[in-house]
Amino acid sequence: MSDTPLIGVLALQGDVREHLIALASADALARPVRRPEELAEVDGLVIPGGESTTMSKLAALFGMLGPLRARVRTGMPVYGTCAGMILLAEKILDPRSGQETVGGIDMIVRRNAFGRQNESFEAAIDVVGVDGGPVEGVFIRAPWVESVGADTEVIAEHDGHIVAVRQENALATSFHPELTGDHRMHALFVDMVRAVK
């Protein structure tokens, strides 16, 4: 069991259950994380989709922002999807009042860049480092990445916009892979966690 990483899903808001299922399918032990002491126990963390402003406020309320920033800064693998991508950005182009980020990826993101809820869509996305053909991406009020720093690798684009990035132990996607039956993005993240465990 020593090779099986323990990966948390930040369970303040969003599609937590779907990520737990996807991580388990990718051979990880997965558990919800709400408090700093639970964060301290995991080898990696998924920050799910949801509403990024609400999530940042809840993280502050639960005393999680500081511990999250510290763990990410010291190299804990982290994967953000949709709102999670926004929370991992160093800068938000159009932040809501009082919105904070965890940081960890040198990128600037634009919230709701692909449109409103009723403009949600699915698309086949080619992702660098994921074998077996395109990943099915579900975009729901999704952000995109406006620009990245020198150390950030762009691993997927859609319609000329950056939708997936990686920087060292941090991974982020605009889309929701947990809402499909395809768990290859989660398997990629589990491999990242295993590499530093």
Backbone bond lengths (Angstrom), bond angles and torsions (degrees), N, CA, C in turn:
res aa  C-N    CA-C-N  psi(-1)  N-CA   C-N-CA  omega(-1)  CA-C   N-CA-C  phi
1 M - - - 1.466 - - 1.527 112.01 -
2 S 1.344 116.99 -12.53 1.463 119.29 -173.12 1.525 112.06 -63.72
3 D 1.348 116.46 -23.61 1.466 119.71 -179.75 1.528 111.59 -85.65
4 T 1.338 117.50 -3.57 1.461 121.09 -178.57 1.529 109.11 -91.74
5 P 1.334 117.47 109.37 1.463 118.67 -177.40 1.525 112.19 -72.80
6 L 1.312 114.96 150.52 1.468 121.95 174.08 1.530 106.98 -97.98
7 I 1.319 115.89 114.47 1.464 120.92 -175.49 1.526 109.22 -118.34
8 G 1.304 115.40 128.52 1.448 121.31 178.45 1.515 111.85 -91.71
9 V 1.325 115.94 155.63 1.466 122.34 170.28 1.525 106.13 -119.57
10 L 1.328 116.35 121.62 1.460 120.26 -179.82 1.526 108.70 -61.04
11 A 1.329 116.16 113.92 1.469 120.96 -168.28 1.527 111.62 -107.89
12 L 1.328 116.40 51.60 1.456 120.87 177.12 1.521 111.37 -94.22
13 Q 1.333 115.29 -31.01 1.466 121.73 -178.57 1.516 107.09 -172.80
14 G 1.320 117.82 157.49 1.460 120.10 174.29 1.521 113.03 102.57
15 D 1.335 115.00 -169.79 1.469 121.81 -171.71 1.535 111.16 -87.28
16 V 1.315 115.10 68.57 1.466 122.66 -175.29 1.528 111.09 -68.21
17 R 1.323 117.11 -48.37 1.451 122.19 -175.32 1.526 112.32 -57.92
18 E 1.334 116.32 -41.72 1.470 120.67 -179.38 1.531 111.00 -63.85
19 H 1.323 116.95 -38.65 1.470 119.87 177.08 1.525 111.30 -67.48
20 L 1.328 117.73 -40.05 1.462 120.71 178.54 1.532 110.61 -59.65
21 I 1.335 116.02 -41.91 1.468 121.31 179.22 1.533 110.37 -65.82
22 A 1.344 116.62 -45.44 1.466 120.87 -178.66 1.533 111.29 -63.60
23 L 1.332 116.99 -40.86 1.473 120.58 179.10 1.528 110.80 -65.63
24 A 1.329 116.97 -41.83 1.467 120.49 177.93 1.531 110.24 -62.12
25 S 1.340 116.84 -37.92 1.468 121.39 178.03 1.526 111.56 -67.44
26 A 1.331 116.04 -22.60 1.472 121.42 179.57 1.534 111.33 -97.68
27 D 1.331 116.04 21.32 1.477 122.59 174.14 1.518 114.73 67.31
28 A 1.312 116.92 38.59 1.468 121.37 172.16 1.522 108.73 -117.38
29 L 1.323 116.04 155.62 1.460 120.62 165.30 1.516 105.81 -83.86
30 A 1.312 117.95 130.72 1.466 120.11 -174.86 1.519 110.10 -127.53
31 R 1.330 115.46 139.96 1.472 119.54 177.96 1.521 109.65 -148.05
32 P 1.336 116.49 151.52 1.460 119.57 175.47 1.531 110.76 -71.00
33 V 1.326 116.01 146.20 1.472 122.77 179.37 1.523 108.36 -126.27
34 R 1.340 116.12 122.57 1.468 120.96 178.55 1.528 112.71 -123.76
35 R 1.344 115.70 -23.24 1.460 119.42 -172.58 1.523 110.99 -124.24
36 P 1.346 117.49 155.66 1.468 120.78 -179.00 1.526 113.72 -54.77
37 E 1.341 117.69 -37.25 1.471 119.02 -179.01 1.527 111.64 -67.70
38 E 1.342 117.29 -30.05 1.470 120.41 175.62 1.523 110.05 -73.67
39 L 1.321 117.10 -37.75 1.463 121.59 177.05 1.524 110.75 -60.62
40 A 1.320 117.10 -38.20 1.465 122.05 -177.62 1.527 112.39 -63.94
41 E 1.340 117.35 -21.56 1.471 121.27 -174.99 1.524 114.03 -89.26
42 V 1.334 118.47 -16.59 1.465 119.88 -171.88 1.529 112.24 -92.80
43 D 1.351 114.36 155.70 1.470 121.14 178.75 1.529 111.74 -87.14
44 G 1.320 116.78 -20.91 1.463 122.45 -179.53 1.516 108.46 -160.29
45 L 1.338 116.22 169.83 1.462 120.25 -175.61 1.514 111.13 -144.24
46 V 1.336 115.85 137.61 1.466 122.28 170.61 1.525 107.96 -102.76
47 I 1.325 116.53 130.32 1.465 121.77 172.34 1.523 106.11 -104.48
48 P 1.335 117.69 111.08 1.462 120.85 -170.13 1.522 113.72 -78.99
49 G 1.336 113.84 176.57 1.455 119.89 171.16 1.518 109.65 -70.72
50 G 1.313 116.04 171.21 1.456 122.54 -176.47 1.519 107.06 153.37
51 E 1.298 117.34 -140.90 1.465 121.20 177.72 1.525 106.99 -116.65
52 S 1.331 116.18 112.81 1.468 120.85 -168.65 1.526 113.31 -60.52
53 T 1.331 117.61 -37.38 1.469 120.02 179.69 1.520 110.01 -65.70
54 T 1.333 116.37 -46.99 1.468 121.39 178.65 1.525 110.38 -60.48
55 M 1.338 116.33 -43.82 1.466 120.09 -178.52 1.519 111.45 -62.86
56 S 1.331 117.89 -41.70 1.472 119.50 -179.26 1.524 110.46 -66.89
57 K 1.338 116.78 -37.22 1.473 119.93 178.46 1.530 111.39 -68.72
58 L 1.338 117.03 -40.93 1.460 120.74 177.79 1.532 110.81 -66.49
59 A 1.329 117.18 -38.93 1.474 120.60 177.81 1.522 110.22 -60.69
60 A 1.321 116.41 -40.92 1.473 120.42 177.34 1.526 110.13 -66.06
61 L 1.324 116.56 -43.19 1.460 122.07 -178.43 1.535 112.07 -63.04
62 F 1.335 116.13 -38.53 1.465 121.27 -179.09 1.535 112.49 -85.62
63 G 1.340 117.20 5.65 1.461 120.52 179.92 1.513 113.38 69.61
64 M 1.354 116.38 28.31 1.464 120.74 -174.60 1.522 114.40 -99.63
65 L 1.338 118.70 -20.21 1.467 119.45 -174.12 1.521 112.37 -60.74
66 G 1.330 116.94 -49.88 1.469 120.60 -179.88 1.520 112.70 -60.66
67 P 1.350 118.28 -52.56 1.461 119.94 177.69 1.531 113.67 -59.80
68 L 1.328 117.46 -37.84 1.470 120.75 177.13 1.522 110.90 -62.19
69 R 1.330 116.20 -48.61 1.466 120.22 179.59 1.531 110.85 -59.39
70 A 1.330 115.80 -42.35 1.465 119.99 -178.70 1.527 111.60 -64.49
71 R 1.339 117.65 -44.62 1.472 120.44 -179.59 1.522 111.73 -66.38
72 V 1.332 116.68 -40.91 1.465 120.09 179.10 1.531 109.87 -65.90
73 R 1.326 116.22 -42.32 1.473 121.19 -179.59 1.530 111.88 -62.89
74 T 1.336 116.58 -33.02 1.469 119.31 -179.23 1.523 112.69 -92.47
75 G 1.348 117.28 11.78 1.459 120.08 167.99 1.512 117.97 102.14
76 M 1.346 118.79 6.57 1.463 118.81 176.03 1.526 109.10 -61.72
77 P 1.336 118.80 128.37 1.461 119.83 176.71 1.527 110.79 -61.23
78 V 1.322 115.06 137.89 1.458 121.04 -177.70 1.521 108.67 -142.94
79 Y 1.336 115.96 141.64 1.464 122.38 179.72 1.519 108.36 -130.93
80 G 1.333 116.48 120.72 1.454 121.78 178.73 1.512 111.54 -111.62
81 T 1.351 116.70 131.03 1.461 121.04 176.09 1.527 109.09 -113.80
82 C 1.324 116.77 131.58 1.464 124.00 177.21 1.537 110.86 55.89
83 A 1.330 118.58 -105.28 1.471 119.84 177.43 1.527 110.65 -59.45
84 G 1.341 116.22 -32.95 1.465 120.72 176.90 1.513 112.16 -61.99
85 M 1.351 116.33 -35.61 1.469 120.37 175.43 1.524 109.79 -62.22
86 I 1.330 116.64 -43.04 1.469 120.92 179.93 1.527 110.17 -61.23
87 L 1.342 116.59 -42.24 1.466 120.12 -178.76 1.524 112.16 -67.65
88 L 1.343 117.91 -25.31 1.464 120.52 179.36 1.526 113.34 -87.00
89 A 1.332 117.10 -6.94 1.468 120.55 -179.37 1.526 111.20 -73.85
90 E 1.305 115.52 147.05 1.469 120.13 173.23 1.529 110.13 -74.59
91 K 1.358 115.63 -26.44 1.467 118.54 -178.67 1.521 110.33 -147.92
92 I 1.345 115.32 138.71 1.465 122.31 174.06 1.521 107.09 -106.38
93 L 1.327 115.76 131.67 1.465 120.09 -176.76 1.524 112.05 -65.70
94 D 1.337 115.98 -37.73 1.465 120.35 -174.81 1.532 109.85 -134.43
95 P 1.342 117.46 64.60 1.468 118.98 -175.08 1.519 112.29 -68.06
96 R 1.320 115.18 150.15 1.455 120.62 170.52 1.518 107.48 -74.55
97 S 1.300 117.10 159.20 1.458 121.69 179.05 1.528 110.54 -57.29
98 G 1.323 116.20 127.80 1.455 121.60 177.05 1.517 114.77 79.18
99 Q 1.335 117.53 2.82 1.460 120.05 -178.44 1.526 110.62 -74.90
100 E 1.334 115.64 129.71 1.459 121.10 178.64 1.518 109.50 -118.08
101 T 1.333 116.07 161.04 1.456 120.13 175.83 1.520 110.09 -121.32
102 V 1.318 114.02 163.47 1.463 121.34 173.99 1.522 108.50 -81.86
103 G 1.338 116.44 -36.26 1.460 121.32 -175.64 1.521 110.58 79.49
104 G 1.320 115.10 -175.04 1.459 120.21 -179.81 1.516 112.94 123.94
105 I 1.335 116.92 -24.26 1.463 120.82 177.07 1.524 108.07 -124.90
106 D 1.325 115.04 127.46 1.462 121.46 -179.06 1.529 108.64 -77.01
107 M 1.327 115.11 86.22 1.466 120.73 -178.98 1.525 108.93 -153.82
108 I 1.316 113.97 157.87 1.463 121.86 173.05 1.525 106.53 -113.61
109 V 1.341 116.45 126.42 1.465 120.40 -178.58 1.523 111.27 -113.77
110 R 1.329 114.34 153.61 1.466 121.43 174.57 1.526 107.76 -113.05
111 R 1.333 116.89 120.11 1.462 122.27 179.91 1.525 111.21 -67.10
112 N 1.337 116.32 147.41 1.480 122.80 175.17 1.534 112.67 48.54
113 A 1.325 116.11 33.36 1.467 120.26 -172.96 1.533 113.06 -64.80
114 F 1.324 116.78 -32.02 1.462 120.20 -178.06 1.525 112.91 -87.91
115 G 1.337 117.29 6.40 1.459 119.93 175.29 1.517 113.49 110.26
116 R 1.314 114.46 -176.06 1.467 121.74 -175.63 1.522 111.82 -80.99
117 Q 1.334 114.75 178.49 1.472 122.15 -177.19 1.532 111.81 -52.60
118 N 1.339 116.84 -42.96 1.472 119.65 -176.55 1.529 112.60 -74.74
119 E 1.319 117.27 -3.62 1.463 121.57 175.76 1.527 111.56 -103.48
120 S 1.330 116.58 15.08 1.464 121.47 178.03 1.530 109.58 -61.05
121 F 1.332 115.66 150.70 1.468 119.63 -178.69 1.525 109.81 -156.56
122 E 1.328 115.15 168.10 1.466 121.90 173.17 1.513 108.00 -116.97
123 A 1.340 115.49 148.86 1.459 120.28 178.75 1.520 109.64 -151.34
124 A 1.328 115.53 149.67 1.464 121.02 175.42 1.535 107.93 -82.16
125 I 1.331 116.32 123.47 1.459 121.99 -174.13 1.526 110.29 -119.09
126 D 1.327 116.70 123.16 1.464 120.85 172.83 1.516 108.60 -80.90
127 V 1.348 116.50 121.45 1.463 121.62 -177.15 1.526 109.47 -116.22
128 V 1.325 116.87 124.54 1.466 121.94 176.31 1.527 108.50 -60.13
129 G 1.339 116.41 129.68 1.460 120.51 178.08 1.517 113.91 93.80
130 V 1.345 116.89 -4.27 1.462 121.12 177.67 1.533 108.14 -115.06
131 D 1.330 115.60 113.34 1.464 121.16 -178.30 1.522 110.75 -84.92
132 G 1.334 115.00 164.24 1.465 120.15 172.93 1.514 114.48 95.38
133 G 1.336 117.70 18.65 1.462 120.10 177.85 1.519 112.21 94.55
134 P 1.338 115.63 -178.67 1.470 119.62 -175.78 1.532 113.18 -63.18
135 V 1.321 114.47 153.01 1.465 123.26 173.73 1.526 107.09 -92.39
136 E 1.336 116.95 140.43 1.459 119.90 176.23 1.521 108.44 -81.08
137 G 1.322 116.59 115.03 1.459 121.20 -178.00 1.518 111.11 -102.56
138 V 1.335 116.44 129.22 1.464 121.90 175.61 1.529 107.20 -103.12
139 F 1.333 116.03 119.31 1.464 122.20 -176.80 1.527 109.17 -107.86
140 I 1.337 116.96 115.04 1.463 122.27 -179.81 1.535 108.14 -126.69
141 R 1.320 117.19 109.02 1.478 121.25 -175.44 1.531 109.92 45.88
142 A 1.312 115.04 44.69 1.465 120.80 -167.98 1.529 112.89 -80.14
143 P 1.330 115.64 147.97 1.466 120.16 172.24 1.531 109.56 -81.76
144 W 1.303 116.13 169.49 1.462 119.68 161.77 1.517 107.06 -134.58
145 V 1.336 114.97 167.48 1.457 121.06 -178.32 1.521 108.41 -95.49
146 E 1.323 116.00 120.50 1.472 121.44 179.15 1.523 111.72 -73.53
147 S 1.335 116.24 -42.67 1.466 120.25 -178.86 1.515 109.79 -159.37
148 V 1.333 115.41 157.30 1.466 121.06 179.65 1.528 109.82 -128.75
149 G 1.324 114.91 156.74 1.456 121.30 175.24 1.521 111.54 -81.39
150 A 1.312 116.20 175.93 1.467 122.25 -175.07 1.522 113.33 -62.45
151 D 1.330 117.74 -28.82 1.464 120.84 -176.26 1.528 113.22 -91.66
152 T 1.321 117.10 -0.61 1.466 120.81 -177.30 1.519 109.56 -99.55
153 E 1.333 116.04 126.52 1.465 122.11 -179.24 1.528 109.63 -94.85
154 V 1.320 116.49 126.24 1.464 121.11 173.57 1.527 107.31 -81.02
155 I 1.344 116.57 120.78 1.474 118.76 -177.60 1.533 112.94 -111.53
156 A 1.338 117.81 -5.59 1.472 119.75 174.40 1.522 110.44 -162.15
157 E 1.346 114.36 146.80 1.466 121.83 174.87 1.522 108.82 -133.31
158 H 1.328 115.40 156.28 1.468 121.68 173.80 1.524 107.67 -141.20
159 D 1.323 116.44 126.06 1.474 121.94 -179.20 1.533 112.13 51.48
160 G 1.313 116.25 38.59 1.467 120.50 176.95 1.519 114.76 81.31
161 H 1.327 117.24 5.11 1.471 120.87 179.57 1.530 110.02 -113.51
162 I 1.325 116.13 143.98 1.462 121.61 179.71 1.532 108.76 -75.67
163 V 1.357 115.85 125.03 1.470 120.00 -177.69 1.531 113.18 -124.01
164 A 1.333 117.90 -2.36 1.466 120.21 174.84 1.521 109.10 -153.14
165 V 1.325 115.59 136.35 1.470 121.81 -178.04 1.521 109.95 -140.67
166 R 1.326 113.55 160.38 1.469 120.13 174.76 1.526 108.70 -142.19
167 Q 1.322 115.94 136.79 1.461 121.30 173.42 1.520 107.57 -138.28
168 E 1.328 115.91 109.35 1.459 122.34 -177.02 1.533 109.82 51.51
169 N 1.340 119.03 -114.47 1.466 121.11 -176.48 1.520 113.81 -93.46
170 A 1.321 117.50 11.25 1.465 121.40 -179.04 1.528 110.17 -111.66
171 L 1.335 114.62 136.17 1.462 122.90 -178.21 1.520 107.77 -131.12
172 A 1.330 117.66 142.18 1.463 119.49 178.33 1.523 110.42 -148.44
173 T 1.350 114.95 141.49 1.467 120.77 175.00 1.523 109.60 -131.17
174 S 1.339 115.60 144.94 1.469 121.49 174.21 1.514 111.01 -68.86
175 F 1.325 115.14 -28.50 1.461 121.44 -171.44 1.531 111.42 -98.48
176 H 1.335 113.92 172.56 1.467 122.77 -176.59 1.531 110.24 -108.52
177 P 1.322 119.59 91.59 1.471 118.79 178.14 1.529 112.65 -72.52
178 E 1.336 116.58 -18.98 1.471 120.20 -178.20 1.524 112.16 -71.38
179 L 1.354 117.53 -14.05 1.465 120.91 -178.84 1.522 112.66 -90.62
180 T 1.330 116.44 4.24 1.474 121.26 176.52 1.524 107.41 -116.98
181 G 1.309 116.84 173.77 1.474 120.05 176.64 1.516 112.20 -85.47
182 D 1.330 117.01 1.89 1.470 122.56 -176.65 1.530 108.76 -93.41
183 H 1.322 116.51 114.33 1.459 120.20 -175.42 1.531 113.12 -106.34
184 R 1.347 116.46 22.91 1.473 118.77 -177.19 1.531 113.15 -68.55
185 M 1.330 118.35 -32.63 1.475 119.31 176.21 1.530 109.94 -64.95
186 H 1.318 116.32 -40.64 1.465 120.19 177.69 1.521 110.73 -66.59
187 A 1.345 116.79 -37.50 1.469 120.26 177.24 1.529 110.58 -63.60
188 L 1.339 116.92 -39.32 1.469 120.98 175.69 1.523 110.06 -59.49
189 F 1.336 116.18 -44.98 1.460 119.60 -179.48 1.531 111.30 -66.97
190 V 1.325 117.36 -41.48 1.469 120.31 178.25 1.537 110.02 -59.60
191 D 1.331 117.20 -39.85 1.465 120.57 176.21 1.526 111.46 -63.18
192 M 1.341 117.08 -38.76 1.468 120.63 176.45 1.527 110.97 -61.58
193 V 1.332 115.88 -42.66 1.463 120.38 179.46 1.525 110.57 -65.63
194 R 1.334 115.28 -43.66 1.469 120.37 -179.21 1.523 110.81 -61.05
195 A 1.332 116.44 -35.04 1.478 120.92 -177.27 1.520 112.73 -66.53
196 V 1.318 117.86 -24.59 1.486 119.80 -178.28 1.519 112.05 -112.24
197 K 1.329 117.31 -1.91 1.483 121.22 -175.50 1.535 110.56 -66.83
